[in-house]
Amino acid sequence: MERTNARLIRAFGKVLKPKRREAGLSQEELAFRTELSPSYISLLETSNRQRTLTVLAELANCLGVGLPDLLTEVMAEEASSER
């Protein structure tokens, strides 16, 4: 079974950055709130890292969105990139 999905990783990066900006957070502030490094946040936004479910849940919480809503947006972004 393939454990990476480049389209899904790119879709997450495309959703994360605007969500962070909508929340009025810098990469540094989001990193502080999630106890991640600013460089890791950057790697997520540029689609250079996969994240765990735990990290997804923490990011959604800090961005003020529900995890299901965040995942729905990511899946919609992935679907639109298939076309």
C-alpha positions as CSV (number, residue, x, y, z in Angstrom):
1,M,0.0,0.0,0.0
2,E,1.3,3.4,-0.9
3,R,1.9,5.5,2.2
4,T,2.3,8.9,0.5
5,N,-0.1,10.8,-1.7
6,A,1.6,13.8,-3.3
7,R,-1.8,15.3,-4.5
8,L,-3.2,15.1,-0.9
9,I,0.0,16.6,0.6
10,R,-0.1,19.5,-1.9
11,A,-3.8,20.0,-1.2
12,F,-3.2,20.3,2.5
13,G,-0.4,22.9,1.9
14,K,-2.8,24.9,-0.3
15,V,-5.4,24.9,2.4
16,L,-3.2,25.4,5.4
17,K,-1.6,28.7,4.4
18,P,-4.8,30.7,3.7
19,K,-6.4,29.2,6.8
20,R,-3.5,30.4,8.9
21,R,-3.7,33.8,7.4
22,E,-7.5,34.0,7.9
23,A,-6.8,33.2,11.6
24,G,-4.4,36.2,11.7
25,L,-1.4,34.0,12.6
26,S,2.1,34.1,11.4
27,Q,4.0,30.8,10.9
28,E,5.8,31.5,14.1
29,E,2.7,32.1,16.1
30,L,1.0,28.9,14.8
31,A,4.2,27.0,15.5
32,F,4.2,28.3,19.1
33,R,0.6,27.4,19.6
34,T,1.0,23.9,18.2
35,E,4.4,23.3,19.8
36,L,5.9,22.7,16.4
37,S,8.8,24.6,14.8
38,P,8.2,27.5,12.4
39,S,10.3,25.5,9.8
40,Y,7.9,22.6,10.1
41,I,4.9,24.8,9.5
42,S,6.7,26.2,6.4
43,L,7.4,22.6,5.2
44,L,3.7,21.7,5.6
45,E,2.6,24.8,3.7
46,T,5.0,24.1,0.9
47,S,3.9,20.5,0.7
48,N,7.3,19.1,1.8
49,R,6.1,17.1,4.8
50,Q,3.3,14.8,5.7
51,R,1.6,15.3,9.0
52,T,0.1,12.9,11.5
53,L,-3.6,12.9,12.6
54,T,-2.5,14.3,15.9
55,V,-0.8,17.3,14.2
56,L,-3.8,17.8,11.9
57,A,-6.1,17.9,14.9
58,E,-3.9,20.4,16.7
59,L,-3.5,22.6,13.6
60,A,-7.3,22.6,13.1
61,N,-7.8,23.5,16.8
62,C,-5.4,26.4,16.7
63,L,-6.9,27.7,13.4
64,G,-10.3,27.7,15.0
65,V,-11.8,25.1,12.6
66,G,-13.1,21.7,13.2
67,L,-11.0,18.8,11.9
68,P,-13.8,17.5,9.7
69,D,-14.1,20.9,8.1
70,L,-10.4,21.2,7.5
71,L,-10.3,17.7,6.0
72,T,-13.3,18.5,3.8
73,E,-11.5,21.5,2.4
74,V,-8.3,19.5,1.8
75,M,-10.3,16.7,0.0
76,A,-12.1,19.3,-2.2
77,E,-8.7,20.9,-3.1
78,E,-7.3,17.5,-3.9
79,A,-10.3,16.6,-6.1
80,S,-10.0,19.9,-7.9
81,S,-6.3,19.2,-8.6
82,E,-7.3,15.9,-10.3
83,R,-9.0,17.8,-13.1
